C-alpha cells in the first residue's frame, strides 16, 4: 500500500501535547511579551520557531525508529547544528527577545520529549515557567526610552543638566525622567543620549527612531542620570 492512513496512539498523544505547547506559547508571547514590546516581527518568529522545534524533536524520536537509543546525543548535536548555521540577516536580536526565544525553544523541546510524563506533570511544568516569566515582567518593568542624536553639546555638562532636560522636554514633547550620556562627537558637535521618559503608551522604544543607525558602543552603560 502506497499510503498508510492509520494514525498511531503516539501521534494522537503528540497532537495533545502540541496543543498544550502552543497554548502555553500563545500565553507567553501574546500576554507577557507582546503586551510590552508590541513588536509583531518577533511574535511571528516566536510562534513558528517554537512549533517547528516541537515537531522536529517529536519526529526525530518517534518516527525514526532506527535511532532509538541514540536520540539523546543525536538531538542535542542536531539542535546545536541547526542554530549554529541559522543566521538572521536583519539587526541583531535584543537580549530580551533572545531570552524569550530560548525559553520558548526550551518549552517546545520539553513538551516534545515528555513522552513518559503525565499531562498533569506537563501542565505543572509549563505553569512554573509561565509564572516565572510573569514575575520577572512584573518586577522588572521596562522604562520607555529613546536614543537621540543631540546637537547642543554644550548642555551635556553635568552642571547644565536642568537646562538639558528642559530643552529635551520642549523639543520632544514628553516628561524626561532621566538621561544617560553616551558617545560624544566633538567634530560634529553631537552627543548620543539615551532619554528615559514618562509615557502612557506601554511600548518600550529601545530601538533607534526614524532612520538613525547607531553602533552598540556609542552608548556607555555607565551614563549619568
C-alpha positions in Angstrom: 0.0 0.0 0.0 1.5 3.4 -1.0 -0.1 5.5 1.7 -0.8 4.3 5.3 -3.9 6.1 6.5 -3.7 4.7 10.1 -3.0 7.1 13.0 -0.9 5.7 15.8 -1.7 6.4 19.5 1.7 8.2 19.8 0.7 10.6 17.1 -2.6 11.4 18.9 -0.7 11.9 22.1 1.6 14.2 20.3 -1.3 16.3 19.0 -2.5 16.8 22.5 1.0 17.8 23.7 1.3 20.1 20.7 -1.9 21.8 21.6 -0.7 22.3 25.2 2.6 23.6 24.0 1.0 26.1 21.5 -1.5 27.4 24.1 1.4 28.0 26.6 3.4 29.7 23.9 0.5 31.9 23.0 0.1 33.0 26.6 3.8 33.7 26.9 4.1 35.6 23.6 0.7 37.4 23.5 0.0 38.2 27.1 3.6 38.6 28.5 5.9 39.6 25.7 3.7 41.4 23.2 1.8 43.5 25.7 5.0 45.5 26.4 7.1 45.3 23.3 4.4 45.5 20.6 6.9 44.0 18.1 4.9 41.9 15.5 8.0 40.6 13.8 9.1 38.7 16.9 5.6 37.5 17.5 5.7 35.8 14.1 9.2 34.4 14.8 8.5 33.0 18.2 5.3 31.2 17.3 6.6 29.5 14.2 10.0 28.5 15.6 8.5 27.0 18.7 6.1 24.9 16.7 8.8 23.8 14.3 11.1 22.8 17.1 8.4 20.7 18.7 7.6 18.8 15.6 11.3 18.4 14.7 12.1 16.9 18.1 9.0 14.7 18.1 9.6 13.1 14.7 13.3 12.6 15.4 12.3 10.5 18.4 9.1 8.7 17.5 9.2 8.4 13.7 12.8 7.4 13.2 12.6 4.1 15.0 16.1 3.1 14.0 17.5 6.0 16.0 16.1 4.8 19.3 18.8 4.6 21.9 20.8 7.3 20.1 18.3 10.1 20.1 19.6 11.8 23.3 23.0 12.7 21.8 21.7 12.9 18.3 19.0 15.5 19.1 21.5 17.6 21.1 24.0 17.7 18.3 21.3 18.2 15.7 19.8 21.2 17.5 23.2 22.8 18.1 24.0 22.3 14.5 20.7 23.9 13.4 21.1 27.0 15.5 24.8 27.4 14.6 24.1 27.7 10.9 20.8 29.7 11.4 21.5 33.4 10.8 19.2 36.4 10.8 20.2 38.9 8.1 18.5 41.8 10.0 19.6 43.8 13.0 20.9 41.9 16.0 18.2 40.4 18.2 17.9 42.2 21.5 18.7 40.4 24.7 15.1 40.3 25.9 13.9 38.8 22.6 16.7 36.3 22.6 15.8 35.2 26.1 12.1 34.7 25.1 13.3 32.7 22.1 15.4 30.5 24.2 12.6 29.9 26.8 10.1 29.1 24.0 12.5 26.7 22.3 13.2 25.0 25.7 9.5 24.6 26.4 8.9 23.1 22.9 11.7 20.6 23.5 10.5 19.7 27.0 6.9 19.2 25.7 8.1 17.1 22.8 10.4 14.9 24.9 7.9 14.4 27.8 6.6 11.1 26.4 6.6 9.3 29.7 5.4 12.3 31.7 1.7 12.6 32.7 -0.3 15.5 31.3 -0.7 16.8 34.9 3.1 17.0 35.4 3.5 18.6 31.9 0.9 21.2 32.7 2.6 22.0 36.1 6.0 22.3 34.4 4.6 24.8 31.8 2.8 26.7 34.5 6.0 27.1 36.5 7.7 28.6 33.5 4.8 31.0 32.8 4.6 32.1 36.4 8.4 32.7 36.5 8.2 34.9 33.3 5.2 36.8 34.7 7.0 37.5 38.0 10.1 38.8 36.1 8.0 41.0 33.9 6.0 42.3 36.8 9.1 43.0 38.9 11.4 44.4 36.2 9.2 46.9 34.4 10.7 48.3 31.2 11.0 52.1 31.2 10.2 53.7 27.8 13.3 55.3 26.3 14.7 56.8 23.1 18.2 57.0 21.6 18.7 60.6 20.3 21.4 62.3 18.4 21.7 65.6 20.2 23.2 68.8 18.7 23.5 71.1 21.6 26.6 69.6 23.1 27.2 72.5 25.5 24.2 71.3 27.6 25.7 67.9 28.1 27.8 69.1 31.0 26.7 67.9 34.5 26.2 71.4 35.8 23.7 72.1 33.0 21.6 69.0 33.4 18.5 71.0 34.3 18.8 73.0 31.1 19.3 69.9 29.1 16.2 68.3 30.5 14.1 71.4 29.8 15.4 71.6 26.2 14.6 68.0 25.6 11.1 68.2 27.1 10.3 71.3 24.9 11.6 69.7 21.7 10.3 66.1 22.3 7.0 66.8 24.0 7.2 64.4 26.9 8.4 64.4 30.5 12.0 63.4 30.8 12.7 61.1 33.8 16.5 60.5 33.4 19.3 60.8 30.8 22.3 58.7 30.0 25.1 60.3 28.0 26.9 58.1 25.6 29.3 58.8 22.7 30.3 62.4 22.1 31.4 63.6 18.6 33.4 66.8 19.1 34.0 67.2 15.3 30.3 67.4 14.6 29.2 68.9 18.0 26.9 65.9 18.6 26.2 63.6 21.5 24.3 60.3 21.8 21.7 60.5 24.6 19.5 57.7 26.0 16.4 59.5 27.3 14.0 57.8 29.7 10.6 59.4 29.7 7.1 59.2 31.1 4.6 57.9 28.7 1.1 56.4 28.8 1.9 54.0 26.0 3.4 50.7 27.2 5.5 50.2 24.1 9.2 50.3 25.0 11.2 52.1 22.4 14.7 50.7 22.8 15.5 50.8 19.1 16.7 53.8 17.2 13.9 56.1 15.9 13.5 57.2 12.3 16.5 56.2 10.1 19.3 56.8 12.6 21.7 53.9 12.8 23.9 53.7 15.9 26.6 51.3 16.9 26.4 49.3 20.1 29.4 51.0 21.6 28.1 54.6 21.0 26.2 54.5 24.3 28.0 53.6 27.5 26.3 51.7 30.3 27.6 54.0 33.0 25.7 57.1 32.0 24.7 60.0 34.2 21.1 60.2 35.4 
